[in-house]
Each structure stands twice: as structure tokens, then as C-alpha cells.
Amino acid sequence: MVNADLRLAVRGLRQSPTFTVTAVLSLALGIGAATSVYTLTFALFFAPPAGVDQPDNLVRICRFRDGRPEGHELSDAEYVYYRDHATLFTEVASDNNVRLPTDTESGSPLVAAVVSPSYFSVLGLRPHAGRFFVPAEDMAAGHHQVVVLSHGFWQRRLAGDGRSIGEFLTLDGTPYTIVGVAPAGFAGSSAGWAPDVFVPTRAIFSDADRANTTNEQLDIIGRLRPGR
């Protein structure tokens, strides 16, 4: 019975080639669109960032309001408290991906991830070139500034030149020393924001900003201790 139905269906499709082509194209477009949406959704919200070590051990610390988590809603003072007192984590880091400084030389706006010095070590990343931040570089604004470039920006802006380590990149008129390049494929830790550069928290926030408990602009990432 099934074979007879199949033969009848094939005969009908042969007799109506226009309908057949339209049906096949519609199915192909529908399947392709569904696959593309799934792939994009997985890449944005479920796949761990490239280069991150043991992503299952990473969590975000969020503030809950009206039963819903809110990102970028913690202050630097809260980050410092969790950093110094949290016992669930081996280490915590903060990040804020909403800064848009201008590359002074090219005049182009950039996406800057404003991160704590522990950001890269919490994620378990290794630099492609140079190094990442050290605690002493998390200093007040106006002092010697440093920057880590994303691998993509390094390729686009500096043609992947290893000699650029130690050179300057001027952002909003302020020179930043290039100390390192993030690994290839790493596009930050927040979906939808692919940073061009990474700068320490104190490059953007003054001491007064950091002491202000109502200045809630940070996300906090923690790496769970083994067995927790």
C-alpha cells in the first residue's frame, strides 16, 4: 500500500514540474532557515567562548529583580567583596562590555571590554602574543594605560604584526601600551558584544566611580572550586 502511494505521488510530481520545484525550494528554504537560526542561537547563547578552559565550571553572579536576573547590575564595590570573601570560587572577575572609545588614528569607534586583571585567568585563556594584565596595572585613570587587543582587531588594524607589542594604540586621545593579543576566535564573554580591545577597569572608572555603590555597571564571573 505504501509503495503504491509513493508511486502515485512521484507520478503526480512528474506531471507538475513547476509545483514540484516550488515545493522542493520551499522545503529547502524552510530547513535552511531553521538550521541557520538554531546555529546562530547556539553560537550566541549556548556555545562556550572560544579558548575558554573548562567552561562548565564558570558561572555569572547576577542581581535578581522581580524574579529575573539582570546583567551589568553590580557595582565595583560588590565585585571587590565577592573577590575577597566568596568561598565557592577559586577566583572571580568583572567585565563591562558597553564602552565605545574611538581609535584616534583611524577615527573609528571600537567596542571595549572593561575587565578586571583576573578576567583572562578566570576564563583560563592564554595570550596569542604578549601577555595579559597584571594586578598592578589596575590603576586609577590618568596613569600609564595598557590594552590587550582581540585577535581579529590585531589582524585588521595592525596586520598581525608581532612587533606591535609594546607600541601605542591611542583611544579617545589617550595612548595605551599594547601588552598582548587575545587568542584567535575569542569574542568576549557576553553574547552580542565582540570586543576589539580589552582595558583594565581603572582605565575607565575613577576611584570615586569604584567607591560609589550605586554605580552598577558590572557583570561578575566566577570559577567554581573543584567539587562545588
N, C-alpha and C positions, 0 to 999 in steps of 0.2 A: 504493500500500500504506500509506504514511504517513498520507494523508488519510483512508483508511478506518479506521485505528486511532484517529485523532483523533476522528472522528465517533462511533465506538463508545465512546470514553472520555467524551465530552461527554454522550452519551445515558445512560450509566451514572450520571454525576454528577447529571443532572437527575432521575433516578429515585430518588436517595438524597440529598435536600437536607440532611438532618442531617449525614450523613457529609461532604458537600461543605463545609458551613460549618465543621465541626470541622477538616477538613484545611486549609482556607484560613487559619483563625485560627492553627493550629499553625505553618504556614509563616510567617505574618506575625510571630508572636511570636519564632520562631527567628531570622528575618532581622533583626528589630528588636534583639533581644538581642545578636546577633553584631556588629551595626553600633555599638551603644552601647559594647560592650566595646572594640572597635577605636578608637572615637573617644576614649574615656577613656584608653586606653593610650597613644595618640599624644600626647594633651594632656599627660599626666604625664611621659612618658619620652622623647619624640622631638621634639615641637614646641619651638622656642626660646622663652624667656620673652618676653612682650610688651614691645616697646620697645627690646629689645637690638639694638645695632648690629653687623652682620657676625658673626652667631653662629658661623659656620664657622671663625672664627679664634680661638675660645675653647676652652680645654682645662682639665680639672681635674688637679691633681697629687695623686696618691693613694699611700698606702703599700701595697705588696703583701705579704701574709702568706699562706703556703701556696698561692701562685699566684692569690690573689684580691685585688682592690682593696678597701680598707676606707676608708669615708668618716669624717670627723671624727676622724682618727687622726694629725694632725700638730700639733706644738707651735708656739707663737708664735715661739720662737727659730728654728725651721726656716723659718717664713714670712719672718722678717727676713733669714735667709741667702739664700733664693731671691730675695727682693725686691732685695737688694744685689748678688747675684752672677749671677743667671740671665741668659744671653745670648740664649736662644731667644725671649724675650718682650719686648714693649715695656713691659709693666707687669704686676704681679701683685697680687692682693688676697686677703684671707682673709675667711671667713664662718663663723658658727656659729649654727644656727637652732633651738636647743633650750632657750632661756631663756623662762620663763613669768612675767614680772612681773605685778603686779596694778595695774590702773588704780585708784588710791587713791580717786578721787572716786566712781566707779561701783561699785567692788568687784569688777569683772570681771577674770579673768585674760586676759592678752594673749600673743600669740606675738611674740617679739622676735628679729630678726635682728641678731646681734652682728657687726659688719663693720669692716674697716679703712677709713680715709678714702678709699683708692683704689678701693673696691668699685664705686661708681657709674661712675667714669671708665673702669675696665677693661671694664665691661659696655656702655659707650657710651650711658648713659642721660642724659636731660635732665629736670630737675625740672619738675613741673607748676606748682608755685608755690614761691617762695623759692629756696633753694639746697641743695646737698649739703654734706657735711663737708669741712673743710679740715684739713691735717695738724696744725696747732696744737691742734685740738680732740681729738686722740687722746691725751688726758692721763690722769693717774692718777685712780683712783676717789676721790671725795670732793671734787673740784674742780667747777667750773662744768660742768654736764652739758647736752648737746644731743641732740635727737632729730629724725629725719625720719619723717613719717607715711606709711603706704601711702595710696593714693588712696581705697580703699574705707573704711578706718578714718576718714579725714578726713571723708568724706561721712556716715558713720554717727554718729560721735561729735561732730563739730563742724558738721554740716550744710553742709560745703564752704565755710565762711566764710573768705575770704582774709585777714580781719583776725586770724585765729588765728596767723599767722606772727609770731613774737616773743613770743607768750604762753607760758604754762607748762602742761605736762602732768605730773602727779605720778605716778610709778611707784614702787611699794614705799615710799612716803613721801618719796621724793626728787624735787624739782622739776627737770624737764628743759625747757629752752627749745626750742620748736618752730622749727626753722630752715628746713624745707622739706617739700614733699609730693612723693612719687614719682609717676611718670606713671601714668595710668589703665591698668588691666589688668596692671600688673607685679605678680607674685605671688611674688617672690623667685627665687632661683637653685637651690633644692633642691625636687625633686618631693615633694608631700605636705605641705609646710610653706608656708603663705601668711602671711607676717609682717603684723602690724598696725602695727608700728613698727620702725625701724632705729636702733640705737645704736652708737657707736664702741666698739671693743674695750676700751679703757681704762675705759669706764664700768662694765664688769663685772669684768675681770681686773685684779688689782693688779700692781704691779711684780714682786712675788715670784712670782705666778702666771705672768707672762710670762717670767720668767727660768728657771722650772722646766721642764727639757727633757722631763720625764715627764708634763707636763700636756698631753696630746694630745687636743685637742677641736676642732681647726680643719680646715676644708677650704680648699684654695688654688686659686684660679682664675688662669689666665694668658692673656694675649692674645698670640698668636704674631706675631713680626715678619713683615713682608711677605716672601713667598717661602719661608718656613720651613714 
